[in-house]
Each structure stands twice: as structure tokens, then as C-alpha cells.
Amino acid sequence: MESKHKIVDLQKGIEIRTEWKNNNEKVVFTNGCFDIVHLGHVDYLEQARAQGTKMILGLNTDSSVKKLKGEERPINNEYARARLLAAFEFIDMVVLFSDDTPIHLINDLMPDVLVKGADYTIDNIVGAKEVMANGGEVKTITLVEGFSTTSIIDKIRKVGL
């Protein structure tokens, strides 16, 4: 499948998720901005995918990244970010969302496993209660130290590139 075909709207995502469920796939969901993709992201996403057989990535739209990160962000627009992420073999579906949180995606797609970075606790992971109430699991993944989009942007500003 061409990577751009992995980028779907919520309705198409629900259809695909239903098909996966009928085929007994174990579906993982994670989300984020993924503005400048780096080693930390790749490691995290590979580990997340290892928790199941299919992975859905909820991607913040440009407007929601601005709300979360400030007016200068995102560096890369939502289309560029979605295409790049969809090209990874370990990501099976990318669905953009503009809400403050991905709770609607989580409720509509109801993954078997919800994954976030270890900088979160289960108590503050959006959708954790809903996924667990549906018999699913919530897992946290240890992040690679020293890698964040903000630190990369700060380093670029420091050297004046």
C-alpha cells in the first residue's frame, strides 16, 4: 500500500478498524504532534507497534499543534508530517485530529492497546479509563533521553542555522 493511502479520515478509520477487529488484529493507538521526526520518535513508535499487530497514529493538526506548542509551531505542516509518518512500515493508519485531546478518536476507534511515553502516568493518559473499561490495555514506553523536537529547535537556534 502506498503510504499516502494510510492517511484516512475518521470514518474510513472506523471501517478499517472494524475490518481489523473481524480479523482478530491487536490494534495499538498512540498520538502526538511529531513535528520534526527524530530518533526518539522512531524508537517510541517501533516499541508502540510491538504491542500489537496494527498501529493507528492520531496526529495533531496544525491548528492543534499551535494551541499546544505556540504560534511558531508546527515547523512541518500536517500533510508533510502525515506523509512522513505513514511511510514507516510500523504505522498502519494515520488519522488527523484537531481537538485538544484525541479522546474522540480513542472512543471511536477503541484500540486494544493505548500507548504513551513514560513521561505520562496511566492516571493522566487521555482515554486510559475508556480503553481499560473496554477490556484493553494501557502501556507506557520509555523514551530515548536527549531527543525532543523542542530540544532540536533550541539547538538549531543556538547555532544559528
C-alpha positions in Angstrom: 0.0 0.0 0.0 1.3 3.5 -0.9 2.0 5.4 2.3 -0.5 8.2 1.4 -3.3 5.7 1.4 -2.6 5.1 5.1 -3.8 8.6 5.8 -7.5 8.4 6.4 -10.4 10.4 7.9 -12.1 9.1 11.0 -15.0 7.5 9.1 -12.6 5.4 6.9 -10.5 4.7 10.0 -13.6 3.2 11.7 -14.2 1.0 8.7 -10.6 -0.2 8.7 -10.6 -0.7 12.4 -13.8 -2.9 12.2 -12.1 -5.0 9.5 -9.1 -5.4 11.7 -11.2 -6.4 14.6 -13.0 -9.0 12.5 -9.6 -10.4 11.6 -8.6 -10.6 15.3 -5.8 -8.0 14.9 -4.5 -6.5 18.1 -4.7 -2.7 17.5 -2.4 -0.2 19.1 -3.2 3.5 19.3 -0.8 6.4 20.0 -0.9 10.1 19.2 1.2 13.2 19.1 2.4 16.2 17.1 5.5 14.5 15.6 6.7 17.9 14.2 10.3 17.1 13.5 10.6 13.3 13.4 13.8 12.2 15.2 15.4 9.1 16.7 13.3 9.3 19.9 10.1 9.2 17.8 11.2 6.3 15.7 12.2 4.3 18.8 9.0 5.1 20.6 6.8 4.2 17.6 8.6 0.9 16.9 8.1 0.0 20.6 4.5 1.0 20.5 3.8 -1.1 17.3 5.4 -4.1 19.0 2.5 -4.1 21.5 0.1 -5.3 18.8 -0.3 -6.3 15.1 -1.7 -3.0 13.7 -1.0 0.6 14.8 -3.1 3.7 14.4 -1.4 7.1 14.9 -3.6 10.0 15.9 -1.8 13.1 14.5 -2.5 16.6 15.8 -3.5 19.0 13.0 -1.6 22.3 12.5 -4.2 24.2 14.5 -4.0 21.9 17.5 -0.2 21.9 17.4 -0.3 25.8 17.6 -2.6 25.5 20.6 -0.2 23.1 22.3 3.2 24.4 21.3 2.7 28.0 20.3 2.4 30.2 17.2 5.8 29.2 15.8 4.8 25.6 15.5 4.5 23.3 13.8 7.6 23.5 11.7 6.3 21.0 9.3 2.6 21.2 8.2 0.2 18.4 8.9 0.3 17.0 5.3 4.1 16.7 5.4 4.0 15.1 8.9 1.3 12.7 8.0 3.1 11.6 4.8 6.4 11.1 6.6 4.8 9.0 9.4 2.7 7.0 7.0 5.8 5.9 5.2 7.0 4.0 8.2 6.2 0.3 7.9 5.3 0.0 11.6 2.5 2.6 11.2 -0.7 1.2 9.6 -3.0 4.2 9.7 -2.7 7.9 10.4 -5.8 9.9 11.4 -5.6 13.6 12.0 -7.5 15.3 14.8 -7.9 19.0 15.7 -9.5 18.6 19.2 -7.4 19.4 22.3 -7.2 15.7 23.0 -7.6 12.5 21.0 -10.5 11.3 23.2 -13.0 11.2 20.3 -10.6 9.1 18.1 -9.9 6.8 21.0 -13.6 6.3 21.7 -14.5 5.8 18.0 -11.5 3.6 17.1 -11.3 1.8 20.5 -7.8 0.3 20.4 -6.8 -2.9 22.2 -3.7 -1.1 23.5 -3.3 2.6 24.2 0.4 3.7 24.3 2.0 6.9 25.5 5.5 7.8 26.6 6.8 7.1 30.1 6.6 10.8 30.8 2.9 10.1 31.4 1.3 8.0 34.1 -1.8 5.9 33.4 -3.8 8.4 35.6 -3.1 11.3 33.1 -3.3 9.4 29.8 -6.3 10.6 27.9 -8.6 7.6 27.0 -7.0 5.2 29.5 -10.2 4.7 31.5 -12.2 4.2 28.4 -9.8 1.7 26.9 -9.4 -0.3 30.2 -13.2 -0.3 30.7 -13.5 -1.9 27.2 -11.0 -4.7 28.2 -8.0 -3.0 26.6 -4.5 -2.3 28.0 -2.7 1.0 28.6 1.1 0.9 28.3 3.9 3.5 28.7 7.1 3.4 26.7 10.5 4.6 27.9 11.7 7.5 25.9 15.2 7.9 24.4 16.9 10.6 26.5 18.1 13.7 24.9 15.7 13.7 21.9 12.8 16.0 21.7 11.6 18.3 18.9 11.9 21.3 21.3 15.5 20.5 22.1 16.3 20.1 18.4 14.7 23.5 17.6 16.6 25.1 20.5 19.9 23.6 19.3 19.3 24.9 15.7 18.5 28.4 17.1 21.7 28.3 19.2 24.0 27.5 16.3 22.1 30.0 14.1 21.3 27.6 11.2 
